[in-house]
Every structure is written in C-alpha cells, then in structure tokens.
Amino acid sequence: DGDTCSDGAEDLNQNGIVDTGETNPKLTTDCGPTFNLDSDGDGIPNRVEDTNGNGVYDPSNNETDLNSADTDGDGLRDEVEDKNRNGQLDPGETNPRRKDSDCNGLIDGPTVGSAKGEDENANGTREAAETDPTKFDTDGDGIPDGVEVGVTVNPDSTHCPNVKVDADPVTTTNPVARDSDGDGIDDG
C-alpha cells in the first residue's frame, strides 16, 4: 500500500486477515516511527501487547507486559507462547499470562527451582521426552502430568486453584508413556 510499513509488519501472523493489533496491508496507513516499537524485545509490538495504549500492564484486558519479555515468568518468552504474535490465545499456544496453561501442576517452560516444567529447552516445540504444556495429560492415561512426575506444590494457584498434587511423590510414572511399567495396563 506504499505506507512505509512492510506487509508482514502489518499482518503480523501472515494469515491475510486484519486481526487485533494489526493494520490492513492493502490500505495506506501512516505507520510512523513507533508502529513496530517493541520495548521488551520479545518480538511482539507494543501495540499488540498494550491493547488499550496506556502503557500500563493490564492482565484483566488480556494484555502481556510490554516491559517484560516473559510476562508470566514461566521461562518461556512471550513470542514463544504467542507463536503468531497476535496477542490472542490460539490453538496450540500456551498462555503468556499464566505459568501453567493446562493447570496440570507443571509450569509451561523449563524447571525453575522447585517448580517443575514442561518445555525444558524453552523452544516452544515438544520434544519426545517432554510433556505438552497445552495438554493436561500428555500420554492420555488419565493421570495429570504433574502427578506423574511428583509435583507437590501448585506453581500457579492464582489461575489454577484446583491443581492435583502427588500424594506420594516417591512413586512416579512416565508422563509420556501410557504404561510406564510395560505390564499391558495403562498407568491410570
């Protein structure tokens, strides 16, 4: 449209639809010098993180913190959790405003201190030995991932008040194998 902003900068998730926080790459828009300003360097422009434009983090408005690259402090940067960087929670994404998106007792990112994690290398991709931070029960055996690995403390009681913790953390099962002991019966 000749407005000095590249089309990719206007259609952040490159889906051809003008989503929240985006401008139309087919219409002339004055982008200005602050159009793609990203105060925290997380790859998500301030205009997407701060939807009401007041410069103050407001989690009740589904915003992420434009001054923190990891809004929820779970070890995953906001752009890893909001993969298409549109400021919305879409299928296959973890919530950058919640440490434990699936409320299974494990934080979305890597293990930090006593908080056990799911994405140990913080790359946003589930490896074979990792649990899925978008699934309560990765292997589908009926036992929450956190219980299978021996979680004894809820890492996100604000957003997940009903997390089940392991009553006997000495005995654990494999959260990525339905039948940890190979006896032909699912762990659950």
Protein Blocks (a to p, Z undefined) as FASTA:
>chain_A
ZZopafklmmmnonopacehiacfkbccdebjmlmgcfkonopafklmmmnonopacfkn
opacfkbfblnonopafklmmmnonopacehiacfkbfblnonopafbdcehjbccfbln
onopacfkbccfkbfblnonopafklmnopabdfblmlmmmbccdfblmbccdfkbfbln
onopafZZ
